[in-house]
Amino acid sequence: MTPGPMPAELPELLRQHLQAAVDEMEREIRDQVPEYAGDDGGEYAQRVERTVSDTVAFYVDSVDHPNADSRKITELYMRLGEEEARQGRSLDALQNAMRVSSQVACRRFIKDAYRLGWSRETLGRLTDSLFMLLARVADAAAQGYARQQGQLATERERRRDRLRDLLVAEPPAGPETIAELAVAARWELPKSIALVALPAGAPAGARILPPGVLADWDAPVPFLVVPDPEGPGQDRLWPVLRRLGTAAIGPTVPLGQGAASLRWARHALTLAERGLLPSDGPVRCVDHIAALATLAADELVGATAEAVLGPLLELAPARRQPLAETLLTYLECGDNAVIAAERLHIHEQTVRYRLRRITELTGGRFSELDGRLDLLLMLSWLVRTGRADRTA
């Protein structure tokens, strides 16, 4: 059975009490929704007042004209949803305000129904149309909220990308510029950073990182900016790096020196990929300072090697390699033949024999303290680059 028309006098009757309904709704909202409490007369309160007034007015018009155009009211609520997202609030306050308003409206409907003798059908149709309107505007607010959140997330990512690039720029950006962009990107400013160089083509599933880490996956050598790498909780990042393949962690540096950390991280990554540094886990530059310094000066060391290592370089590779490795390990172990033998997995007497052979070749030159650092660097270069076991 098709419902009959609303009583002709009903819209005008509702309009007579429109302002009283709006006032009651505003009072109840301030009493029951903490976010709106104490904002009497403020901008936020004025916006709530206009919204309640416009919503009630549209509702009354829709009673009079069931096919009234709802685009204006839905656009209003979409803007409200957008504003809540921009302010970093949830939709809870808005949804609670709508619930309170509907409760006030229903109470007034019931009171008027008894007072004016409305039929049960009239009361039912009033409440049904009310809840249909509330559902429509709630959906519009949610759409506006989601749309604005998406835009904010996109803009925040763009700002994080700009900040990431700024942290590795040369010459470095000023601290005020970095701090300003960090605020805009909602990135808590750390005291220090470390750059992590990664191999290209990291699997997408392994790219889930802690929120404070900035990443550039599209760089020729992808990298991460890790804030306060020595701080609490950052140890949880290192298992993530293992899933990304070979990774090299640059030195920890102050803000503004990210380019230096990234440069050494990329250098360490290249050496690890060539097998010159261990690659069974993340390579920390701080653990390989001597090797990095020597290999970074490969051209200089190679050009001067003969002046320092001449007697060894004259030997055939099969004889040169064990002597070079033994001398390097012996010096690294503090001139302790026992420890050197354990590290090389050979007998102590073999170590001593090789050391005597080196003394014979060099006239005891390598036992002198003077120039020992140069000797260590040269031997490290000779062994790590593989030149000790191939024809020079």
MARVEXKOL-198591 format. One record per residue: x, y, z of N, C-alpha, C in turn. Coordinates in steps of 0.1 Angstrom, whole numbers, padded with zeros to 4 digits, always signed. Each point is the difference from the previous one (the first is absolute). Example, Ala and Ser with C-alpha at 12.3 -4.5 7.8 and 13.67 -1.06 7.14 Angstrom:
2
+0132-0057+0078-0009+0012+0000+0009+0012+0000
-0004+0011-0007+0009+0011+0000-0008+0011+0008
//
This chain:
392
+0008-0012+0000-0008+0012+0000+0009+0013+0000
-0003+0009-0009+0008+0012-0001-0003+0010+0011
+0010+0005+0007-0003+0009+0011-0007+0013-0005
-0009+0005+0007-0007+0012-0003+0009+0012+0001
-0004+0011-0005+0009+0013+0001+0001+0005+0014
+0010+0007+0002+0002+0006+0013-0011+0011+0002
-0004+0002+0013-0010+0011+0002+0005+0013-0006
-0009+0007-0007+0005+0013-0007+0006+0010+0010
-0006+0000+0012+0005+0011+0009+0013-0004+0007
+0005-0012-0002+0012-0005+0008+0012+0008-0003
+0004+0003-0013+0013+0007-0002+0000+0014+0007
-0012+0007-0001-0001+0013+0006+0001-0001+0015
-0006-0010+0005+0001-0002+0015+0015-0002+0004
+0007-0009-0007+0014-0002+0003+0008+0012-0001
-0003+0009-0010+0008+0012-0002-0002+0010+0012
-0012-0001+0005-0002+0009+0012+0009-0003+0012
+0004-0013+0001+0008-0004+0011+0014-0003-0004
+0004+0005-0012+0013-0004-0006+0011+0006+0009
+0000+0013+0004+0011+0006+0007+0001-0006+0014
-0012-0003+0006+0000-0006+0013+0007-0014+0000
-0003-0007-0011+0007-0013-0002+0015+0001-0002
+0004+0010-0008+0014+0002-0002+0007+0004+0013
-0006+0009+0008+0006+0004+0013+0002-0012+0009
-0011-0008+0001+0001-0012+0009+0011-0010-0005
+0001-0002-0013+0010-0009-0005+0014+0005+0003
+0002+0013-0001+0013+0006+0003+0004-0002+0015
-0010+0003+0009+0003-0002+0014+0004-0015+0003
-0008-0009-0006+0002-0014+0003+0014-0004-0005
+0003+0005-0012+0013-0003-0006+0012+0004+0009
-0001+0013+0005+0010+0005+0009+0001-0008+0013
-0011-0005+0005-0001-0007+0012+0006-0014-0001
-0003-0007-0012+0003-0014-0001+0012-0003-0009
+0005+0009-0008+0011-0002-0008+0012+0008+0005
+0010-0006+0006+0011+0008+0007+0007+0009-0010
+0002-0004-0013+0007+0008-0010-0006+0013-0002
-0013+0001+0002-0007+0013-0002-0003+0008+0013
+0003-0006+0011-0002+0007+0013+0009+0012+0002
-0006+0010+0006+0009+0012+0003+0004+0008-0012
-0006-0002-0011+0003+0008-0012-0011+0009-0004
-0007+0005+0010-0012+0008-0002+0005+0013-0007
-0006+0003-0012+0004+0012-0007+0012-0001-0009
+0008-0011+0002+0012-0001-0008-0003-0004-0015
+0011+0000-0008-0002-0003-0014-0006-0014-0002
+0006-0009+0008-0005-0014-0001-0014-0001+0003
-0004+0006+0011-0014+0000+0004-0009+0006-0010
+0004+0011-0006-0008+0007-0010-0002-0009-0012
+0010-0008-0004-0001-0009-0011-0010-0011+0004
+0000-0005+0012-0009-0010+0004-0015+0006+0000
-0001+0012+0005-0013+0006+0000-0006+0002-0014
+0009+0004-0010-0005+0001-0013-0004-0013-0006
+0008-0010+0003-0002-0014-0005-0013-0005+0005
-0003+0001+0013-0012-0005+0006-0012+0008-0006
+0001+0013-0001-0010+0008-0006-0003-0004-0014
+0010-0001-0008-0002-0004-0014-0006-0014-0002
+0004-0009+0009-0005-0014-0001-0015+0000+0004
-0003+0007+0011-0014+0000+0004-0009+0006-0011
+0005+0011-0005-0008+0007-0011-0002-0009-0012
+0011-0007-0004-0002-0009-0011-0010-0011+0003
+0001-0005+0012-0009-0011+0004-0015+0005-0001
-0002+0012+0005-0014+0005+0000-0004+0002-0015
+0009+0005-0008-0004+0002-0014-0002-0014-0007
+0007-0010+0004-0002-0013-0006-0013-0006+0004
-0005+0004+0011-0014-0005+0004-0010+0006-0009
+0002+0013-0003-0009+0007-0009+0002-0004-0015
+0012-0003-0003+0004-0003-0014+0009-0013+0000
-0006-0012+0000+0008-0012+0002+0011-0002-0011
-0002+0006-0011+0011-0001-0011+0009+0012+0000
+0002+0007+0011+0009+0011+0001+0014-0004-0003
+0007+0009-0007+0014-0002-0004+0009-0001+0012
+0007-0011+0002+0008-0002+0012+0014+0003-0002
+0004+0005-0012+0014+0002-0003+0007+0010+0009
-0007+0011+0003+0006+0010+0009+0003-0005+0014
-0009-0008+0006+0002-0004+0013+0011-0011+0001
+0000-0009-0011+0011-0010+0000+0013+0006-0002
+0001+0011-0008+0013+0007-0002+0004+0007+0013
-0009+0005+0007+0003+0006+0013+0007-0011+0009
-0006-0012+0001+0006-0010+0009+0013-0006-0006
+0001+0000-0013+0013-0004-0005+0011+0010+0004
-0003+0013+0000+0010+0010+0004+0003-0002+0015
-0010-0003+0008+0002-0002+0014+0009-0012+0002
-0002-0011-0007+0009-0011+0001+0014+0003-0004
+0002+0008-0011+0013+0004-0004+0007+0009+0011
-0008+0009+0006+0006+0008+0010+0005-0008+0012
-0008-0010+0004+0004-0008+0011+0013-0007-0003
+0001-0005-0012+0013-0007-0004+0012+0010+0000
-0003+0012-0005+0011+0010-0001+0005+0004+0014
-0009+0000+0010+0003+0004+0014+0006-0012+0008
+0001-0012-0007+0006-0011+0007-0010-0007+0010
-0013+0003-0001-0010-0006+0009-0006-0012-0007
-0007-0008+0008-0007-0011-0005-0015+0005-0003
-0008-0009-0006-0014+0004-0003-0009-0003+0013
+0006-0004+0010-0008-0004+0012-0008+0012+0005
+0006+0012+0002-0007+0011+0005-0012+0004-0009
+0002+0000-0013-0011+0004-0009-0011-0011+0000
+0004-0012+0000-0010-0011+0001-0008+0001+0013
+0007+0003+0011-0007+0001+0013-0010+0012+0000
+0004+0011-0006-0008+0011-0001-0013-0003-0008
+0002-0007-0011-0012-0004-0008-0009-0010+0008
+0006-0009+0008-0009-0008+0008-0008+0008+0010
+0007+0009+0007-0007+0008+0010-0011+0008-0007
+0002+0006-0012-0010+0008-0007-0012-0009-0003
+0003-0012-0004-0011-0009-0004-0009-0004+0013
+0007-0001+0011-0007-0003+0012-0009+0012+0004
+0005+0012-0001-0008+0012+0003-0012+0000-0009
+0002-0002-0013-0011+0001-0010-0011-0011+0003
+0005-0012+0003-0010-0010+0003-0008+0003+0013
+0006+0005+0010-0007+0004+0012-0011+0010-0003
+0004+0010-0008-0009+0011-0004-0012-0006-0008
+0003-0009-0010-0010-0006-0008-0010-0007+0009
+0005-0008+0009-0009-0008+0009-0009+0009+0009
+0006+0011+0005-0007+0009+0008-0011+0007-0008
+0003+0004-0012-0010+0007-0009-0010-0010-0004
+0003-0012-0002-0009-0010-0005-0011-0002+0011
+0004+0000+0013-0010-0001+0010-0008+0013+0002
+0007+0011-0001-0006+0013+0002-0010+0003-0011
+0004-0003-0013-0008+0004-0011-0009-0011-0007
+0002-0012+0006-0008-0011-0005+0004-0006-0013
+0013+0000-0003+0005-0005-0013-0003-0015+0000
-0002-0006-0011-0002-0014-0002+0013-0007+0002
-0001-0013+0003+0012-0008+0001+0008+0000-0013
-0008+0000-0012+0006-0001-0013+0008+0013-0002
-0005+0012+0004+0007+0012-0002+0013+0001+0008
-0001-0005+0013+0012+0000+0008+0010-0009-0006
-0004-0012-0005+0009-0009-0006+0007+0005-0012
-0007+0007-0009+0005+0006-0012+0010+0011+0003
-0003+0008+0011+0009+0010+0004+0014-0005+0004
-0001-0011+0009+0012-0005+0005+0008-0008-0011
-0007-0007-0009+0006-0007-0011+0008+0010-0009
-0007+0011-0003+0007+0010-0009+0012+0006+0007
-0001+0002+0013+0011+0005+0008+0012-0009-0001
-0002-0012+0003+0011-0010+0000+0006-0002-0014
-0008+0001-0010+0005+0000-0014+0009+0012-0003
-0004+0011+0005+0008+0012-0002+0013-0001+0008
+0000-0005+0012+0012-0002+0008+0009-0010-0007
-0005-0011-0005+0008-0009-0007+0007+0006-0012
-0007+0009-0007+0005+0006-0012+0012+0010+0003
-0003+0008+0010+0011+0010+0004+0012-0007+0007
-0003-0011+0007+0011-0007+0006+0009-0006-0010
-0006-0005-0011+0008-0006-0011+0008+0011-0007
-0007+0012-0002+0007+0011-0006+0012+0004+0008
-0001+0001+0013+0011+0004+0009+0011-0010-0001
-0003-0013+0000+0010-0010-0001+0007+0000-0013
-0007+0003-0011+0007+0002-0013+0009+0011+0000
-0004+0012+0005+0009+0011+0001+0012-0002+0008
-0002-0007+0011+0011-0003+0009+0010-0009-0007
-0005-0011-0006+0009-0009-0007+0008+0007-0011
-0007+0008-0008+0006+0007-0011+0011+0010+0005
-0003+0007+0011+0010+0009+0005+0012-0007+0006
-0003-0011+0007+0011-0008+0005+0009-0005-0011
-0006-0005-0011+0009-0004-0011+0008+0011-0005
-0005+0012-0002+0007+0012-0004+0011+0004+0009
-0003-0001+0013+0010+0003+0011+0011-0010-0001
-0003-0012-0001+0010-0011+0000+0009+0002-0012
-0006+0003-0012+0008+0003-0012+0010+0012+0002
-0006+0011+0006+0008+0012+0002+0011-0003+0010
-0003-0008+0011+0010-0003+0010+0011-0008-0006
-0003-0010-0009+0010-0007-0006+0009+0008-0009
-0006+0010-0007+0008+0009-0008+0009+0008+0009
-0005+0005+0011+0009+0007+0009+0011-0009+0006
-0003-0012+0003+0010-0009+0005+0011-0003-0011
-0005-0001-0012+0010-0002-0011+0009+0012-0001
-0006+0012+0001+0009+0012-0001+0009+0001+0012
-0005-0004+0012+0009+0000+0012+0011-0010-0002
-0003-0012-0005+0010-0010-0002+0011+0005-0009
-0004+0006-0011+0010+0005-0010+0008+0011+0006
-0006+0008+0009+0007+0012+0006+0010-0006+0010
-0002-0011+0006+0009-0005+0010+0013-0006-0006
+0000-0003-0013+0012-0005-0007+0005+0010-0010
-0005+0012+0000+0004+0010-0010+0014+0005+0003
+0007+0004-0010+0013+0006+0000+0000+0013-0008
+0004+0011+0005+0003+0003+0014-0012-0002+0009
+0003-0003+0013-0012-0003+0009-0009+0012+0002
-0013-0003+0003-0009+0010+0003+0002+0005+0014
-0005+0012+0002+0001+0006+0014-0009-0007+0009
+0003+0001+0013-0008-0007+0010-0015+0005+0001
-0001+0013-0002-0014+0006+0000-0008-0006-0011
+0005-0001-0012-0007-0005-0011-0004-0015+0002
+0009-0008+0005-0003-0014+0004-0011-0001+0010
+0001+0009+0011-0010-0001+0010-0013+0004-0005
-0001+0010-0008-0013+0005-0006-0007-0011-0008
+0008-0007-0009-0006-0010-0008-0003-0012+0008
+0008-0003+0011-0004-0012+0008-0013+0002+0007
-0003+0012+0005-0013+0003+0006-0011-0002-0010
+0002+0005-0012-0010-0001-0011-0003-0015-0003
+0011-0008+0000-0001-0014-0003-0004-0009+0012
-0002+0007+0011-0003-0008+0013+0011-0010+0003
+0012+0004-0001+0012-0009+0002+0007+0006+0012
+0001-0008+0011+0006+0005+0012+0015+0001-0002
+0005+0012+0002+0014+0003-0003+0009-0007+0010
+0009-0009-0006+0009-0007+0009+0013+0008+0002
+0009-0005+0009+0012+0006+0002+0011-0004-0010
-0002-0013-0005+0009-0005-0010-0007-0009-0010
+0007-0003-0011-0006-0009-0010+0012-0010-0005
-0005-0011-0006+0010-0008-0007-0007-0004-0013
+0008+0000-0011-0006-0004-0013+0003-0015-0003
-0009-0007-0005+0001-0014-0004-0001-0001-0015
+0010-0006-0006+0000-0003-0014-0005-0014-0003
-0009-0001-0010-0006-0013-0002+0002-0005-0015
-0001-0013-0002+0001-0004-0014-0013+0003-0007
+0000+0002-0013-0012+0003-0008-0009-0012+0000
-0013+0003-0002-0010-0011-0002-0004-0007+0013
+0000+0007+0011-0005-0006+0013-0014-0004-0002
-0004-0012+0005-0014-0004-0002-0010+0009+0008
-0011+0002-0007-0010+0010+0006-0004-0004+0014
-0002-0013+0002-0005-0005+0013+0010+0003+0012
+0013+0002-0004+0010+0002+0010+0002+0015+0003
-0008+0009-0006+0003+0014+0001-0008+0007+0011
-0006-0008+0009-0008+0006+0011+0010+0004+0011
+0001+0013+0002+0010+0005+0009-0006+0007+0012
+0007+0003+0011-0005+0008+0010-0004+0014-0005
-0010+0006+0006-0005+0013-0006+0011+0011-0001
+0010+0000+0009+0009+0011+0000+0011-0001-0011
+0001-0012-0007+0010-0002-0010-0005+0005-0013
+0009+0009-0006-0003+0005-0014+0007-0008-0010
-0007-0003-0011+0006-0009-0010-0001+0006-0014
+0010-0004-0008+0000+0003-0015+0002-0013-0007
-0011-0006-0004+0001-0013-0007+0003+0001-0015
-0001+0013-0005+0002+0002-0015+0014+0005-0003
+0008+0003+0010+0014+0004-0003+0008-0011-0007
+0010+0004-0008+0008-0011-0006+0006-0010+0010
+0004+0006+0012+0003-0009+0012-0010+0004+0010
-0011-0007+0003-0010+0003+0010+0007+0003+0013
-0007+0008+0008+0006+0003+0013-0011+0003+0010
+0004-0001+0013-0009+0004+0011+0007+0011+0008
-0008+0008+0006+0004+0010+0011-0005-0005+0013
+0009-0004+0009-0004-0006+0013+0002+0011+0011
-0010+0004+0007+0002+0010+0010+0005-0006+0013
+0009+0006+0007+0006-0004+0012+0003-0015+0000
+0009-0005-0009+0002-0014-0002+0006-0007+0013
+0006+0007+0009+0005-0006+0012-0011+0001+0011
-0011+0005-0002-0011+0002+0010-0007-0013+0003
-0008+0001+0011-0008-0012+0004-0010-0004-0011
-0002-0013-0002-0010-0005-0009+0005-0002-0015
+0012+0006-0003+0004-0001-0014+0006-0013-0003
+0003-0008+0010+0005-0014-0003-0011-0008-0008
-0012+0004+0001-0011-0007-0007+0001+0002-0015
+0008+0011-0004+0001+0002-0015+0010-0009-0007
+0010-0005+0008+0010-0008-0007-0005-0014-0005
-0009-0007+0006-0006-0011-0006-0008+0003-0013
-0005+0012-0001-0007+0005-0012+0010+0001-0011
+0012+0005+0003+0010+0002-0010+0004-0014-0006
+0000-0010+0008+0004-0013-0006-0009-0005-0011
-0013+0004+0002-0010-0004-0010+0002+0008-0013
+0007+0011+0000+0002+0008-0011+0012-0003-0008
+0007-0011+0004+0013-0004-0006+0012+0007+0006
+0011+0000-0007+0012+0006+0005-0002+0015+0003
+0003+0004+0012-0002+0014+0003+0012+0005+0007
+0003+0013-0002+0012+0006+0006-0004+0012+0008
+0004+0001+0013-0005+0011+0009+0012+0010+0001
-0003+0012-0004+0010+0010+0001+0002+0005+0014
+0011+0008+0002+0002+0005+0014-0011+0009+0005
-0002+0000+0013-0009+0009+0006+0005+0014+0000
-0008+0010-0005+0005+0013-0002-0011+0010+0005
+0004+0013+0003-0010+0010+0003-0009+0003-0012
-0011+0006+0002-0009+0005-0011+0008+0009-0008
-0002-0001-0013+0008+0009-0009+0012-0007-0006
+0004-0011+0006+0011-0007-0006-0004-0014-0005
-0012-0001-0004-0005-0013-0006+0007-0004-0012
+0005+0010-0008+0006-0004-0013+0013-0008+0003
+0007+0004+0010+0013-0008+0003-0004-0014+0005
-0010-0001+0008-0004-0014+0004-0004-0008-0012
-0008+0006-0009-0005-0008-0011+0012-0003-0010
+0009+0009-0001+0012-0003-0009+0008-0013+0005
+0002+0000+0013+0007-0012+0006-0008-0012+0000
-0013+0001+0002-0009-0012-0001+0000-0006-0014
-0001+0009-0010+0001-0005-0014+0013-0006-0003
+0011+0006+0005+0013-0006-0002+0001-0014+0006
-0005-0001+0012+0001-0013+0007-0009-0010-0007
-0011+0004-0005-0009-0009-0007+0007-0006-0013
+0007+0009-0007+0007-0004-0012+0011-0010+0003
+0007+0002+0011+0010-0009+0004-0005-0014+0005
-0012+0001+0007-0006-0012+0004-0005-0009-0012
-0005+0007-0010-0005-0007-0011+0011-0006-0009
+0012+0006+0002+0012-0005-0007+0007-0011+0008
-0005-0003+0012+0005-0010+0009+0012+0005+0008
+0003+0013+0000+0011+0006+0008-0004+0003+0014
-0012+0000+0003-0005+0001+0014-0010-0011+0003
-0002-0004+0012-0010-0011+0003-0014+0005-0004
-0007-0010-0006-0014+0004-0004-0010-0010+0005
+0003-0006+0011-0010-0010+0006-0010+0007+0009
+0001+0013+0001-0010+0008+0008+0003+0015-0003
-0008+0009+0006+0003+0014-0003+0014+0004+0004
+0007+0007-0010+0014+0004+0002+0000+0014+0007
+0006+0001+0011+0001+0013+0008+0014+0006-0003
-0001+0012-0006+0013+0007-0003+0009+0001+0012
-0006+0002+0012+0008+0002+0012+0008-0012+0003
-0004-0012-0005+0007-0012+0003+0012-0003-0010
+0001+0008-0010+0009-0003-0011+0007+0013-0004
+0004+0008+0009+0006+0014-0003+0013-0002-0007
+0009-0008+0004+0013-0002-0006-0002-0005-0014
-0008-0010-0002-0002-0006-0013-0006+0010-0010
-0010+0008+0005-0007+0010-0008+0010+0011-0004
+0008+0004+0010+0010+0011-0003+0010-0005-0010
+0005-0012+0001+0010-0006-0009-0006-0002-0014
-0011-0006-0001-0006-0003-0013-0005+0013-0007
-0004+0010+0008-0004+0013-0006+0012+0006-0007
+0012-0003+0005+0012+0006-0006+0007-0010-0009
-0007-0009-0006+0005-0011-0008+0011+0005-0010
-0003+0010-0007+0010+0005-0010+0013+0004+0006
-0001+0008+0011+0012+0004+0007+0008-0011+0006
-0007-0009+0007+0006-0012+0006+0007-0009-0011
-0007-0002-0011+0005-0009-0010+0013+0006-0006
+0000+0013-0002+0011+0007-0006+0012+0000+0009
-0001-0001+0013+0011+0001+0009+0003-0013+0007
-0007-0011-0004+0001-0013+0006+0015-0005-0001
+0005+0002-0012+0014-0006-0002+0010+0006+0009
-0001+0013+0003+0010+0006+0009-0001-0006+0013
-0012-0004+0005-0001-0006+0014+0001-0015+0000
-0006-0006-0010-0001-0015+0000+0009-0007-0010
+0010+0008-0006+0008-0005-0011+0004-0014+0001
+0007-0004+0011+0005-0014+0001-0011-0011-0001
-0012+0003+0006-0011-0009-0001-0006-0001-0014
-0001+0012-0006-0006+0000-0014+0008-0007-0010
+0013-0002+0003+0009-0006-0010-0002-0015+0000
-0006-0006+0010-0003-0014+0001-0011-0004-0009
+0000-0013-0004-0011-0006-0007-0012+0000+0008
-0012+0002-0006-0013+0001+0008-0001-0012+0010
+0003-0012-0004-0002-0011+0010+0008+0001+0012
+0012+0007+0000+0008+0002+0012-0004+0014+0006
-0004+0009-0008-0003+0014+0005-0012+0000+0009
-0010-0007-0004-0013+0001+0007+0000-0005+0015
+0006-0012+0003+0000-0004+0014+0009+0008+0008
+0011+0005-0005+0009+0009+0008-0007+0013+0003
-0007+0006-0010-0007+0013+0002-0011-0002+0010
-0008-0010-0001-0011-0003+0010+0005-0002+0014
+0011-0008+0001+0006-0002+0013+0005+0012+0007
+0007+0008-0008+0006+0013+0006-0011+0009+0004
-0011+0001-0008-0011+0009+0003-0007-0005+0013
-0003-0012+0000-0007-0006+0012+0009+0001+0013
+0013-0002-0002+0009+0001+0012+0000+0014+0005
+0001+0010-0009+0000+0014+0005-0014+0004+0006
-0011-0005-0006-0013+0003+0005-0002-0006+0014
+0007-0011+0003-0001-0007+0013+0010+0005+0010
+0006+0011-0003+0009+0006+0010+0013-0007+0001
+0005-0005-0011+0013-0008-0001-0001-0013+0009
-0012-0006+0000-0001-0012+0008-0002-0012-0010
+0010-0008-0001+0000-0011-0010-0010-0011+0004
-0003-0002+0013-0010-0010+0004-0014+0004-0005
-0004+0012+0003-0013+0005-0004-0001+0000-0015
+0011+0005-0007+0000+0000-0015-0002-0014-0006
+0006-0010+0006-0001-0013-0005-0014-0005+0002
-0007+0003+0011-0014-0004+0002-0009+0006-0010
+0003+0013-0003-0009+0007-0009+0002-0006-0015
+0012-0003-0003+0003-0005-0013-0002-0015-0002
-0003-0007+0012-0002-0014+0000+0012-0008-0005
+0012+0004+0005+0012-0007-0003+0008-0001+0013
+0011-0008-0001+0008-0002+0012+0008+0012+0003
+0003+0002+0013+0007+0011+0005+0014+0001-0007
+0006-0012-0001+0014-0001-0006+0000+0004-0015
-0012-0002-0007-0001+0005-0013+0000+0015-0001
-0007+0006+0010+0001+0015+0000+0014+0005+0003
+0007-0007+0009+0013+0005+0003+0010-0002-0012
-0002-0011-0007+0008-0003-0012-0002+0011-0010
-0013+0003-0003-0003+0010-0010+0006+0014+0004
-0001+0003+0013+0006+0013+0005+0015+0000-0002
+0007-0011+0002+0014+0000-0002+0003+0002-0015
-0008-0007-0008+0002+0002-0015-0002+0014-0004
-0010+0007+0006-0002+0014-0004+0012+0008+0005
+0006-0003+0012+0011+0007+0005+0012-0001-0009
+0002-0013-0005+0011-0002-0010-0002+0008-0012
-0012+0001-0005-0002+0007-0013+0002+0015+0002
-0004+0005+0011+0000+0015+0002+0011+0005+0009
+0009-0009+0005+0011+0004+0009-0006+0006+0013
-0011-0005+0004-0006+0004+0013-0007+0013-0001
-0002+0005-0012-0006+0013-0001-0015+0001+0006
-0007-0011-0002-0015+0000+0004-0001-0001+0015
+0011-0003+0007-0001-0001+0015+0002+0014+0007
+0003+0010-0008+0002+0013+0005-0014+0007+0004
+0000+0007+0010-0012+0007+0004-0004+0012-0010
+0011+0006-0005-0003+0012-0008-0006-0005-0013
-0011+0006-0004-0007-0003-0012-0009-0012+0001
-0003-0004+0012-0008-0012+0002-0015+0002-0005
-0005+0012+0002-0014+0003-0004+0000-0001-0016
+0010+0006-0006+0000-0001-0015+0000-0015-0004
+0008-0007+0007+0002-0015-0004-0013-0007+0002
-0007+0003+0011-0013-0007+0002-0010+0004-0011
+0000+0012-0004-0010+0005-0011+0004-0007-0013
+0013-0001-0003+0004-0006-0012-0003-0015-0001
+0003-0007+0011-0003-0014+0001-0015-0002-0001
-0008+0008+0007-0014-0001-0001-0005+0001-0015
+0005+0010-0006-0003+0002-0014+0004-0011-0009
+0012-0006+0002+0005-0011-0008-0009-0012+0002
-0004-0003+0012-0008-0012+0003-0014+0001-0004
-0006+0012+0004-0014+0002-0003-0004+0001-0015
+0009+0006-0007-0003+0002-0015+0004-0013-0008
+0006-0010+0007+0003-0012-0008+0013+0001-0007
+0007+0011+0001+0013+0001-0007+0011-0009+0006
-0003-0005+0012+0011-0008+0006+0000-0014-0006
-0011-0004-0006+0000-0014-0006-0001+0000-0015
+0004+0011-0007+0001+0000-0014+0012+0008-0005
+0003-0002-0013+0012+0007-0005-0002+0015+0000
+0010+0007+0005-0001+0014+0002+0001+0007-0014
//
